[in-house]
Amino acid sequence: MPPLKIAMVSAQASPLAALGRGPCDSQVRHVAELACALAARGHEVDVFVRKERSDQTDLVGMGPRVLIHRVVAGPAHPLPAAQLQPYLREFGGRLTSAWARRRPDVVHAHHWASGLAALPGARALGLPMVQTHHAGGRGDGGRAERRDAPAFALGELADRVIALWQHEGAALCGLGLPLDRLSLVPCGVDLGHFGPGRRSRPRPGPPRLLVLGGLAADQGVETALRALHRLPEAEMTVVGGPMPERLASDPAAQRLRALARELGLSSRFTLLGQIGPLRLPELLRSADVVVCPGWYQPLGAPALQAMACGRPVVASSVGAHAELVTDGVTGRLVPPGNAGALAMVLAQLLTEPGTRASLAASGRRRTVERHGWQQVARETERVYRSVMPEAPAACGLGLTTAARDSAHAAAC
């Protein structure tokens, strides 16, 4: 098949951030990795982002056949997605002009803000449009109003919505989106960057539990701390939250450190803050068990990265975790917020190195089979071609029977 000209839109964040040493969220990394993987398949990818500094160049290459377009829209400084809406019309107008000059074969918008900006130009020029929300089906700030949520409006108007997980697809159907507008393409992980590496000798010192994620209450670090209180031989390191130099003044970090002091865990509890992506695989490989205790986890990137590194994962049985981790096979699942259950599972794993090794090997195998970026790019390309003129009928979302039943029940 001939290569495609793909226009990706990421209004609130440039994927260039994923190539440096600084922190970047899961969506930014997803856009960067997907763009490069599609380019590796021979496609031309133009990524349109909002210009965030006046001294930034308008065009910059991100790799072979991947070009970043910085579009002037609103103030020349970073803005969170919630503050972008007043500037989306301007951003969308410039997208329309750019696509009229160089017509893409397909538009792929990431996040609802990007979709709102991209949709007018795609419709005016007759371009097929694909939408990925990156929000687990929750439309705007977690609200799920049926007719007001941007997620619903975009799903109703876009040619296809890509869900990254079964639960996201079911949630979008619960908002009223037609099932035949949805396709399931899983999250990806860089299997070269996140790999088992060499860990031939046991690490000296006490067993290390690594918690990967943010410090917000819904990330479950407090639950992990209370579990640590029942594991007198273990230590815990937490990665995420603000940059290290801002930890001392961060309210969430202060709250967690106070709890550690209250529980007598200060000497066994370390907050690292946000670290660069180049350091993360080595840190993951240093852990005896990676703990993902959050009770809102729409994307599952921390667990996916840990499994790719060949580390055993214990995760809360919610969202992406419940799909990624098969309990007792590729990791262990525990109820969210249950420190006793978490401590019980961790205590068992820390005394059973054979079980840890088996879970780690199975988890790595699952990431290789399903979540490498080349597999994700191939499935994404299939979605693109399904919405192009004269494409054969689409195959739908691929939800499990239970997820389909849940989606239809929620929509009724």
Protein Blocks (a to p, Z undefined) as FASTA:
>chain_A
ZZdddddddfkbcfklmmmmbdcdfklmmmmmmmmmmmmnopacddddddfbfkbcfbdc
fbehiacddddedjdddddfklmmmmmmmmmmmmmmmmmmmccfbdcdehjklmmmmmmm
mmmnopacdddeklnopangoiacfklpmklmmmmmmmbdcdfbfklmmmmmmnopafkl
pccddddddfklmcgbjafbccedjdddddeddfbfklommmmmmmmmmmmkbccddeed
jdfklmmmpmklmmmmmmmmmnopmmmcccebjadfklmmmmmmmpmbdcdfbfbdfkom
mmmmmmmnopacddddehjllmmpcghiloccddehilklmmmmmmmmmmmmklmmmmmm
mmmmmmmmmmgfklmmmmmmmmmmmmgghiacdebjopafklmmmmmmmmZZ
